[in-house]
Amino acid sequence: MRTSGLRSNLHCFIWTFCFAVGTVACGGGEDGPGELVDARDIEGTYTVDMHTVGSGCDGGEASTEYEYFKLIGTEFLGMQALQFEECPTLGECHSNFLETFSVIRQRWAQQIAVASYSDTTCNLGYTAGTLDIDLDTKTVTIELRRYSDEDASLTEDGCTAEVAEERGETMACNGYELLVGTLSE
C-alpha cells in the first residue's frame, strides 16, 4: 500500500565490470587509453587547478566549491575502485558513495543508471564519466556528463535502471562537469 504519490523505488546501479582489477588507464587520447598502471599510483590529495560545471553538455562556469579533492583506493562489489572525496580545505574531506570510479573498458570510468516512478511518469537518469591521469605531471582529469528523460509511456514495472542504461547518452544531456587537479602530497 502506498502512503504517498511518489514511489520510493529508486534503482541505482554503478557498473564496475573490470577488465584489469587494480589497474588504471592513463594517457590515452582519441585512440583510447594508454598504458595500464597500478591504482595505488593515483591515490592522494589533489589541488584543484580547474573546475567547471555546466547545465548543457559542453563547458560551463568556473566553480570554487572546493579547493582539493582526494582519491582513495577501495573495494566495491569485490573489485578495486577509487573513491572520490571533495575537500573544502586540505584537512576536511567529504565522501559521496556515488562518486566511485572503477576500470571499465580499460580505463577508469563511472556509469550510473537510475530510475524512479512518480504518479504516472518514469524519471530516468544516466551519468557517464572518465578519470584520466598523466603520471609525468601527476595531473588527474575527471569529466562527467549527466543525461535524463521523463517518459509517461513506461509503466511502473517498466521504469528500471536497465532502461536508463539502455537509453544512456541518447537522452537529453543536462549536466557537464570538468575537474583537473595536480597531486599535492
C-alpha positions as CSV (number, residue, x, y, z in Angstrom):
1,M,0.0,0.0,0.0
2,R,1.3,3.4,-1.0
3,T,1.5,6.2,1.6
4,S,2.3,8.9,-1.0
5,G,2.2,9.6,-4.7
6,L,5.9,9.1,-5.0
7,R,7.1,5.5,-5.2
8,S,10.4,5.1,-3.5
9,N,11.7,2.6,-6.0
10,L,14.9,4.3,-6.9
11,H,17.1,1.8,-8.7
12,C,20.7,2.6,-8.9
13,F,23.5,0.6,-10.4
14,I,27.1,1.5,-10.6
15,W,28.7,-0.7,-13.2
16,T,32.0,-1.9,-12.1
17,F,32.9,-4.6,-14.6
18,C,36.7,-4.6,-14.5
19,F,39.0,-5.9,-17.3
20,A,42.1,-5.4,-15.1
21,V,41.4,-5.4,-11.4
22,G,43.7,-3.0,-9.6
23,T,44.9,-1.2,-12.7
24,V,44.0,2.1,-14.3
25,A,44.3,3.5,-17.8
26,C,46.3,6.6,-18.2
27,G,47.5,8.8,-21.0
28,G,45.3,7.9,-23.9
29,G,43.9,10.5,-26.3
30,E,41.5,9.8,-29.1
31,D,42.7,6.3,-29.7
32,G,41.8,5.2,-26.2
33,P,43.7,4.7,-23.0
34,G,47.5,4.4,-22.9
35,E,49.5,2.1,-20.7
36,L,47.9,0.5,-17.6
37,V,49.4,1.5,-14.2
38,D,48.7,0.3,-10.7
39,A,45.8,2.1,-9.0
40,R,48.0,2.9,-5.9
41,D,49.9,5.4,-8.0
42,I,46.8,7.5,-8.3
43,E,45.8,7.7,-4.6
44,G,46.4,11.1,-2.8
45,T,45.1,14.6,-2.3
46,Y,45.0,16.8,-5.4
47,T,44.9,20.6,-5.7
48,V,42.0,21.8,-8.0
49,D,43.6,23.5,-11.0
50,M,40.3,23.9,-12.9
51,H,36.7,23.0,-12.1
52,T,33.8,23.9,-14.4
53,V,30.1,22.9,-14.1
54,G,27.5,23.4,-16.8
55,S,23.9,22.7,-17.5
56,G,24.5,21.6,-21.0
57,C,26.9,19.0,-22.3
58,D,29.8,21.2,-23.3
59,G,31.7,23.6,-21.0
60,G,30.3,25.5,-18.1
61,E,31.0,28.1,-15.5
62,A,34.0,28.1,-13.2
63,S,33.3,26.5,-9.8
64,T,35.1,27.2,-6.5
65,E,33.1,24.7,-4.5
66,Y,36.2,23.0,-3.1
67,E,40.0,23.6,-3.4
68,Y,41.1,20.0,-3.1
69,F,39.9,16.5,-3.8
70,K,41.1,13.1,-2.6
71,L,41.3,9.8,-4.4
72,I,41.3,6.7,-2.2
73,G,41.7,3.1,-3.3
74,T,38.8,1.0,-2.0
75,E,36.9,-2.1,-2.8
76,F,33.4,-2.0,-4.3
77,L,31.4,-5.2,-5.1
78,G,34.6,-7.2,-4.7
79,M,36.6,-5.2,-7.2
80,Q,39.1,-2.4,-6.7
81,A,37.8,1.1,-7.1
82,L,38.7,4.7,-6.5
83,Q,36.6,6.7,-4.1
84,F,36.4,10.5,-4.8
85,E,36.1,12.9,-1.9
86,E,35.6,16.7,-2.1
87,C,37.8,18.7,0.2
88,P,36.8,22.4,1.0
89,T,40.1,22.6,2.9
90,L,43.2,20.4,2.9
91,G,42.2,18.5,6.1
92,E,38.4,18.4,5.6
93,C,37.1,15.9,3.0
94,H,33.6,14.5,2.4
95,S,32.9,11.3,0.5
96,N,29.9,10.5,-1.7
97,F,29.1,6.9,-2.4
98,L,28.1,7.7,-5.9
99,E,31.4,9.2,-6.7
100,T,33.3,5.9,-7.2
101,F,35.3,5.1,-10.3
102,S,36.3,1.6,-11.5
103,V,38.0,0.2,-14.5
104,I,35.6,-0.1,-17.4
105,R,36.8,-0.8,-21.0
106,Q,40.4,-0.5,-19.9
107,R,40.1,3.0,-18.3
108,W,38.9,4.5,-15.0
109,A,35.2,5.3,-15.5
110,Q,31.9,5.8,-13.8
111,Q,28.5,4.7,-15.1
112,I,25.4,5.3,-13.0
113,A,21.8,4.5,-14.2
114,V,18.8,5.4,-12.1
115,A,15.0,5.3,-12.5
116,S,12.2,6.4,-10.3
117,Y,8.4,6.3,-10.8
118,S,6.2,9.1,-9.6
119,D,2.4,9.0,-10.2
120,T,2.3,8.5,-14.0
121,T,5.8,9.4,-15.1
122,C,9.1,7.5,-15.2
123,N,12.1,9.6,-14.5
124,L,15.3,8.2,-16.0
125,G,18.9,9.3,-15.3
126,Y,22.3,8.3,-16.6
127,T,25.8,9.6,-15.7
128,A,28.9,8.7,-17.7
129,G,32.3,9.8,-16.5
130,T,36.0,9.2,-17.0
131,L,39.1,9.7,-14.9
132,D,42.5,10.0,-16.7
133,I,45.9,10.6,-15.2
134,D,49.2,11.9,-16.6
135,L,51.8,10.3,-14.4
136,D,54.5,12.6,-15.6
137,T,52.8,15.8,-14.4
138,K,50.8,13.9,-11.6
139,T,47.6,15.5,-13.0
140,V,44.1,14.0,-12.9
141,T,41.3,14.9,-15.3
142,I,37.7,13.9,-14.4
143,E,34.9,14.5,-16.9
144,L,31.3,13.8,-16.2
145,R,28.1,14.1,-18.4
146,R,24.6,13.7,-17.0
147,Y,21.6,12.7,-19.1
148,S,17.9,12.5,-18.2
149,D,14.4,11.9,-19.5
150,E,10.8,11.7,-18.4
151,D,8.7,9.0,-20.0
152,A,4.9,8.7,-19.3
153,S,4.7,5.7,-21.7
154,L,6.6,3.4,-19.3
155,T,4.7,1.6,-16.7
156,E,5.7,1.5,-13.0
157,D,7.2,-2.0,-13.5
158,G,8.9,-1.0,-16.7
159,C,10.6,2.0,-15.1
160,T,14.0,0.5,-14.4
161,A,17.7,1.4,-14.2
162,E,18.2,-1.0,-17.1
163,V,16.0,1.1,-19.3
164,A,18.0,4.2,-18.2
165,E,21.3,2.5,-19.1
166,E,20.0,1.3,-22.5
167,R,18.9,4.9,-23.4
168,G,22.1,6.3,-21.8
169,E,23.6,9.1,-23.9
170,T,20.6,9.2,-26.3
171,M,18.7,11.1,-23.6
172,A,18.9,14.9,-23.2
173,C,22.2,15.9,-21.7
174,N,21.6,18.3,-18.8
175,G,24.9,18.4,-17.0
176,Y,28.6,18.6,-17.6
177,E,31.5,18.8,-15.2
178,L,35.2,19.0,-15.8
179,L,37.7,18.8,-12.9
180,V,41.5,19.0,-13.3
181,G,43.8,18.6,-10.3
182,T,47.5,18.1,-9.5
183,L,48.8,15.8,-6.8
184,S,49.6,18.0,-3.8
185,E,51.1,15.4,-1.4
